Each structure stands twice: as C-alpha cells, then as structure tokens.
Amino acid sequence: MAAKGKQVGPTTQELRENLQEDVDAFLASGKKIQHIPNGVSGVDASKGNKNIAIGQSKKR
C-alpha cells in the first residue's frame, strides 16, 4: 500500500498540461474538433445490440 500523502501518478496539473499539448498538436495537424450534442449516441443502431457482460457468466 502506498504511503499516505505520496503522489503515485501524474498530478492533475500535469494531466491538464499533457491534454492541452495533445489538443494543440491535433489542431496544428489541420484536424478539427467536432461538437456532439448531448444525448447523441455513438452506437450504430443498424448493427444491432451489442451488450457486454462483465463478470463471470452463469453456467446452465
């Protein structure tokens, strides 16, 4: 177990800076960020339902 008060991974500020660098590089490459309205799903309904079961399945 990690000692109390010790930072294990990157700080929140480091994560923000890394994300900003990634976004800047993405935009500098000529790509654009597309706004997706709330409520829009990325699931393609024409491909059917793809449920994912997490955990052990029950044997019949």
Stockholm file with secondary structure:
# STOCKHOLM 1.0

chainA/1-60         MAAKGKQVGPTTQELRENLQEDVDAFLASGKKIQHIPNGVSGVDASKGNKNIAIGQSKKR
#=GR chainA/1-60 SS CCCTTCCCSCCHHHHHHHHHHHHHHHHHTTCCCCCCCTTCCCSCGGGCCCCCCCSCCCCC
#=GC SS_cons        CCCTTCCCSCCHHHHHHHHHHHHHHHHHTTCCCCCCCTTCCCSCGGGCCCCCCCSCCCCC
//
